[in-house]
């Protein structure tokens, strides 16, 4: 199966997410979903002790049945039984529900990218399900290579973008300013200044690019 690498951010707060499986692989997915304020439902006759403390999780302690995926936004099939995982994937496909099957990219309709964050910046790497271990290795290498000022710089760029949208009418002028600020030169200028000096500099740039107070 060929996947188009679309980088999408899903809003899962309050959404039903089903995790079929209760072992170590399921635990990794459970920890991920538990950070998203989703309504996580874990279906498995055996539940890893690490899953129990996760907040707001509903445990269905029995084997999988197709109706378990009804109403789900996402489903993860992470059992150690290939037949169960395939049945889960099939039930999701019939209902048009996205399903990720552990160790079976050919059955999956989406893959979880190996991701990590530094402030508002998120790095995500995918091998299309071919080697999650290598994806995690690359993610860690990229994260380690980020400079210490990354988080504050991205926050600054976001503030500049918001103010530019409010105060600069011409879209091309806004784009030019955004490109400059995100360029190596713009980053170097950012680093020359203290926090208060950056705000003064940003105000000066906004005025130079045609904004009004």
DRENLUM-210504 format. One record per atom (N, C-alpha, C): residue in one letter; x, y, z. Coordinates in steps of 0.02 Angstrom, whole numbers, padded with zeros to 5 digits, always signed. Layout:
aXYZ...
//
This chain:
x+00042-00060+00000x+00000+00000+00000x+00044+00062+00000x+00029+00110-00044x+00067+00172-00048x+00033+00226-00006x+00073+00260+00035x+00047+00313+00077x+00073+00380+00053x+00028+00429+00049x+00048+00498+00035x+00067+00530+00102x+00128+00557+00109x+00150+00583+00173x+00119+00651+00189x+00055+00652+00205x+00022+00713+00225x+00032+00723+00300x+00058+00780+00319x+00069+00794+00390x+00006+00828+00417x-00036+00790+00450x-00099+00816+00474x-00100+00817+00550x-00130+00869+00578x-00140+00872+00650x-00214+00862+00663x-00231+00809+00699x-00300+00794+00714x-00319+00820+00783x-00378+00849+00788x-00405+00870+00852x-00444+00811+00880x-00416+00778+00931x-00447+00717+00957x-00478+00726+01026x-00478+00787+01052x-00507+00798+01118x-00581+00779+01117x-00599+00735+01162x-00668+00712+01167x-00689+00660+01117x-00643+00641+01071x-00659+00591+01020x-00645+00521+01045x-00685+00473+01020x-00675+00403+01039x-00617+00374+01000x-00568+00348+01035x-00510+00314+01005x-00507+00245+01036x-00505+00194+00993x-00506+00125+01016x-00436+00094+01008x-00413+00063+01061x-00349+00028+01061x-00364-00046+01074x-00351-00086+01023x-00363-00158+01029x-00297-00191+01047x-00292-00216+01106x-00230-00245+01131x-00213-00215+01198x-00179-00255+01240x-00163-00230+01307x-00091-00244+01328x-00047-00257+01279x+00023-00273+01295x+00069-00214+01289x+00134-00228+01279x+00184-00175+01279x+00176-00127+01220x+00161-00154+01161x+00151-00110+01103x+00090-00066+01114x+00036-00096+01140x-00024-00058+01154x-00010-00003+01205x+00034-00017+01253x+00051+00033+01303x+00082+00094+01272x+00124+00085+01221x+00154+00143+01187x+00101+00186+01155x+00053+00154+01121x-00001+00192+01090x-00045+00224+01143x-00058+00187+01197x-00101+00214+01250x-00072+00277+01281x-00007+00276+01293x+00025+00336+01321x+00019+00395+01275x+00026+00382+01210x+00020+00436+01161x-00050+00465+01161x-00100+00423+01156x-00169+00447+01152x-00191+00481+01216x-00165+00458+01273x-00186+00487+01337x-00165+00560+01344x-00117+00582+01304x-00096+00652+01307x-00140+00698+01266x-00188+00669+01229x-00227+00708+01181x-00298+00722+01203x-00315+00705+01265x-00382+00716+01293x-00436+00680+01254x-00418+00626+01221x-00467+00585+01186x-00501+00538+01235x-00557+00509+01213x-00592+00458+01253x-00565+00390+01231x-00515+00367+01266x-00480+00305+01247x-00516+00244+01275x-00529+00196+01231x-00559+00133+01250x-00509+00077+01234x-00488+00039+01284x-00441-00015+01275x-00479-00081+01278x-00472-00121+01225x-00507-00185+01220x-00455-00241+01221x-00455-00280+01274x-00408-00336+01279x-00426-00379+01339x-00419-00444+01333x-00431-00487+01392x-00377-00480+01444x-00318-00456+01424x-00262-00445+01471x-00237-00374+01463x-00229-00340+01519x-00209-00269+01518x-00142-00261+01553x-00094-00231+01517x-00029-00217+01546x-00038-00169+01606x+00001-00181+01658x-00005-00139+01718x+00010-00066+01704x+00049-00052+01652x+00064+00017+01636x+00005+00055+01607x-00044+00019+01580x-00103+00052+01553x-00152+00074+01607x-00153+00038+01661x-00203+00050+01714x-00203+00122+01740x-00144+00153+01752x-00145+00220+01781x-00163+00276+01732x-00167+00261+01667x-00180+00314+01619x-00248+00345+01633x-00253+00412+01632x-00315+00445+01652x-00370+00438+01599x-00432+00430+01624x-00490+00432+01581x-00497+00375+01532x-00468+00317+01546x-00470+00261+01500x-00526+00213+01519x-00564+00190+01470x-00614+00138+01481x-00584+00071+01460x-00585+00023+01505x-00558-00043+01491x-00614-00092+01478x-00610-00125+01420x-00657-00177+01402x-00617-00243+01402x-00623-00280+01455x-00578-00337+01466x-00608-00401+01438x-00603-00406+01373x-00625-00465+01335x-00593-00462+01267x-00606-00513+01226x-00580-00514+01159x-00615-00463+01114x-00583-00447+01058x-00610-00399+01011x-00671-00425+00973x-00721-00382+00964x-00777-00394+00919x-00784-00333+00874x-00810-00344+00813x-00810-00290+00763x-00846-00227+00787x-00897-00235+00827x-00935-00176+00850x-00894-00130+00895x-00837-00154+00919x-00795-00112+00963x-00772-00049+00928x-00767-00051+00862x-00740+00008+00826x-00794+00058+00808x-00857+00042+00821x-00911+00087+00803x-00902+00155+00837x-00909+00208+00797x-00905+00275+00824x-00835+00301+00838x-00784+00262+00821x-00715+00282+00836x-00690+00330+00783x-00649+00377+00803x-00615+00422+00757x-00552+00388+00731x-00516+00354+00775x-00456+00317+00758x-00457+00250+00795x-00424+00201+00765x-00417+00136+00797x-00345+00113+00791x-00319+00084+00844x-00253+00053+00844x-00262-00022+00858x-00236-00063+00813x-00237-00136+00823x-00167-00156+00844x-00159-00177+00906x-00092-00189+00933x-00091-00252+00976x-00124-00305+00952x-00121-00368+00988x-00062-00409+00962x-00049-00466+00994x+00003-00511+00970x-00026-00567+00926x-00089-00557+00905x-00124-00606+00863x-00139-00574+00795x-00104-00596+00744x-00113-00567+00677x-00184-00572+00652x-00219-00626+00668x-00288-00634+00645x-00334-00582+00676x-00323-00568+00740x-00364-00517+00774x-00350-00449+00745x-00286-00434+00735x-00268-00369+00705x-00299-00361+00636x-00297-00414+00596x-00326-00411+00529x-00401-00402+00532x-00435-00435+00579x-00507-00427+00586x-00524-00356+00606x-00484-00327+00650x-00495-00258+00671x-00486-00210+00612x-00433-00221+00573x-00421-00179+00514x-00478-00185+00465x-00503-00246+00455x-00558-00256+00408x-00621-00221+00431x-00636-00225+00496x-00696-00192+00523x-00691-00117+00514x-00631-00090+00523x-00622-00018+00514x-00629+00002+00440x-00601-00038+00396x-00605-00022+00325x-00678-00021+00301x-00717-00068+00324x-00788-00071+00305x-00826-00009+00328x-00803+00021+00382x-00838+00078+00412x-00805+00145+00396x-00751+00143+00358x-00716+00205+00341x-00680+00237+00399x-00656+00195+00445x-00621+00220+00504x-00546+00209+00495x-00506+00259+00511x-00434+00252+00505x-00408+00203+00557x-00363+00158+00535x-00337+00106+00579x-00262+00097+00568x-00225+00096+00622x-00153+00081+00619x-00142+00013+00651x-00111-00032+00613x-00099-00101+00636x-00025-00109+00651x-00009-00126+00713x+00061-00135+00733x+00094-00189+00692x+00152-00173+00665x+00194-00221+00627x+00160-00248+00565x+00110-00212+00539x+00077-00234+00477x+00057-00172+00436x+00106-00138+00406x+00090-00078+00368x+00043-00090+00310x+00044-00151+00283x+00000-00166+00227x-00074-00167+00247x-00088-00175+00311x-00157-00175+00335x-00179-00107+00361x-00132-00062+00370x-00145+00003+00401x-00171+00053+00350x-00212+00099+00375x-00234+00155+00334x-00203+00221+00359x-00164+00218+00413x-00123+00274+00433x-00066+00248+00476x-00013+00287+00482x+00043+00270+00525x+00055+00326+00575x+00075+00307+00634x+00094+00356+00684x+00167+00376+00672x+00179+00440+00662x+00247+00462+00651x+00285+00465+00717x+00349+00450+00715x+00392+00460+00773x+00401+00535+00782x+00375+00562+00836x+00376+00634+00844x+00403+00654+00913x+00427+00716+00916x+00450+00745+00978x+00443+00820+00972x+00435+00853+01029x+00423+00925+01028x+00476+00962+01068x+00489+01022+01046x+00530+01070+01083x+00492+01135+01083x+00457+01149+01138x+00411+01206+01138x+00356+01194+01087x+00341+01244+01045x+00288+01236+00996x+00309+01199+00932x+00374+01183+00927x+00398+01149+00868x+00393+01073+00877x+00364+01040+00828x+00359+00967+00829x+00397+00938+00770x+00439+00889+00784x+00476+00852+00732x+00443+00784+00725x+00428+00765+00663x+00397+00700+00651x+00432+00665+00594x+00444+00600+00603x+00479+00560+00553x+00440+00496+00541x+00434+00476+00479x+00399+00414+00463x+00438+00374+00410x+00437+00309+00418x+00464+00264+00367x+00408+00227+00332x+00347+00253+00339x+00290+00220+00308x+00276+00152+00339x+00293+00144+00403x+00282+00082+00438x+00336+00030+00428x+00387+00046+00388x+00439-00004+00373x+00487-00015+00431x+00503+00038+00467x+00549+00030+00524x+00536+00085+00575x+00487+00076+00619x+00475+00125+00671x+00536+00138+00715x+00577+00086+00725x+00637+00095+00766x+00685+00145+00735x+00695+00140+00669x+00740+00187+00635x+00709+00257+00635x+00643+00261+00627x+00610+00326+00628x+00622+00360+00696x+00618+00322+00750x+00630+00351+00816x+00703+00373+00824x+00748+00334+00795x+00819+00353+00798x+00832+00419+00763x+00803+00427+00703x+00810+00490+00666x+00778+00548+00704x+00719+00535+00732x+00686+00587+00771x+00730+00612+00828x+00760+00565+00864x+00802+00584+00921x+00864+00623+00899x+00892+00603+00841x+00950+00639+00815x+00932+00710+00794x+00875+00718+00763x+00853+00785+00743x+00839+00828+00804x+00806+00800+00853x+00790+00838+00914x+00853+00860+00949x+00902+00815+00953x+00965+00831+00987x+01003+00886+00951x+00992+00893+00886x+01028+00943+00847x+00997+01012+00848x+00939+01019+00879x+00907+01085+00882x+00942+01131+00932x+00952+01194+00914x+00984+01240+00961x+00939+01255+01021x+00970+01279+01075x+00933+01292+01137x+00879+01345+01129x+00889+01392+01082x+00841+01447+01075x+00781+01429+01031x+00777+01367+01008x+00724+01348+00960x+00655+01366+00985x+00638+01348+01046x+00570+01359+01071x+00553+01434+01073x+00598+01475+01100x+00584+01547+01104x+00582+01579+01035x+00622+01554+00990x+00623+01581+00922x+00557+01566+00886x+00533+01505+00892x+00470+01487+00860x+00412+01526+00891x+00413+01536+00957x+00361+01577+00989x+00363+01648+00961x+00423+01675+00952x+00430+01742+00924x+00402+01745+00853x+00418+01694+00812x+00392+01693+00744x+00316+01690+00743x+00287+01653+00790x+00215+01649+00794x+00184+01716+00813x+00215+01750+00860x+00190+01816+00880x+00196+01865+00822x+00252+01863+00786x+00261+01907+00729x+00208+01894+00675x+00193+01831+00665x+00142+01813+00615x+00074+01840+00635x+00055+01830+00699x-00010+01854+00722x-00016+01930+00716x+00036+01966+00738x+00034+02039+00733x+00035+02062+00661x+00072+02027+00618x+00073+02045+00548x+00005+02038+00516x-00031+01985+00533x-00098+01974+00505x-00146+02028+00529x-00136+02052+00590x-00180+02104+00617x-00164+02173+00587x-00101+02186+00573x-00080+02255+00561x-00050+02269+00492x-00039+02218+00452x-00013+02229+00385x-00065+02204+00334x-00089+02249+00293x-00144+02233+00249x-00123+02189+00189x-00066+02205+00160x-00046+02170+00098x-00015+02102+00115x-00043+02050+00085x-00020+01982+00100x+00053+01972+00079x+00074+02001+00022x+00143+01992+00000x+00192+02024+00049x+00173+02081+00076x+00217+02113+00125x+00222+02070+00188x+00166+02041+00209x+00167+01997+00268x+00212+01936+00254x+00206+01908+00194x+00246+01850+00176x+00321+01867+00174x+00337+01925+00147x+00407+01945+00144x+00437+01953+00214x+00397+01983+00260x+00421+01991+00328x+00430+01923+00362x+00382+01878+00351x+00386+01811+00381x+00447+01774+00355x+00461+01779+00290x+00519+01746+00261x+00584+01773+00289x+00586+01839+00298x+00647+01869+00326x+00658+01845+00398x+00606+01847+00438x+00614+01829+00509x+00634+01755+00517x+00610+01712+00471x+00626+01641+00476x+00690+01622+00439x+00722+01670+00409x+00784+01657+00372x+00844+01654+00420x+00900+01627+00397x+00960+01627+00440x+00979+01697+00464x+00971+01747+00420x+00986+01816+00440x+00939+01839+00494x+00874+01825+00485x+00825+01845+00535x+00838+01811+00602x+00856+01747+00599x+00871+01711+00661x+00932+01740+00696x+00982+01759+00657x+01042+01790+00686x+01025+01856+00720x+00982+01895+00688x+00961+01959+00717x+00922+01948+00782x+00881+01896+00782x+00843+01877+00842x+00890+01862+00900x+00943+01825+00886x+00989+01804+00938x+01031+01861+00966x+01039+01915+00927x+01078+01972+00950x+01044+02010+01007x+00978+01999+01014x+00938+02042+01057x+00911+02006+01118x+00899+02044+01171x+00867+02017+01231x+00792+02012+01217x+00755+01984+01264x+00683+01976+01256x+00648+02043+01244x+00664+02093+01284x+00633+02159+01276x+00655+02192+01211x+00717+02183+01193x+00742+02213+01130x+00709+02181+01070x+00691+02117+01075x+00658+02084+01019x+00589+02114+01007x+00553+02131+01060x+00487+02161+01052x+00493+02230+01019x+00543+02269+01039x+00554+02334+01009x+00572+02327+00935x+00614+02278+00920x+00635+02264+00851x+00575+02243+00809x+00532+02201+00837x+00473+02178+00800x+00427+02237+00785x+00416+02281+00834x+00374+02339+00822x+00403+02382+00766x+00468+02390+00766x+00501+02430+00714x+00490+02398+00645x+00497+02333+00641x+00487+02298+00577x+00416+02304+00553x+00369+02299+00598x+00297+02304+00579x+00282+02373+00551x+00310+02424+00583x+00299+02491+00558x+00332+02502+00491x+00393+02475+00483x+00428+02482+00419x+00391+02447+00362x+00354+02395+00379x+00318+02357+00328x+00246+02382+00319x+00232+02441+00346x+00169+02473+00328x+00112+02461+00375x+00125+02442+00439x+00071+02431+00486x+00052+02496+00521x-00005+02494+00551x-00029+02551+00591x-00036+02530+00663x-00027+02577+00709x-00037+02561+00780x-00111+02552+00793
//
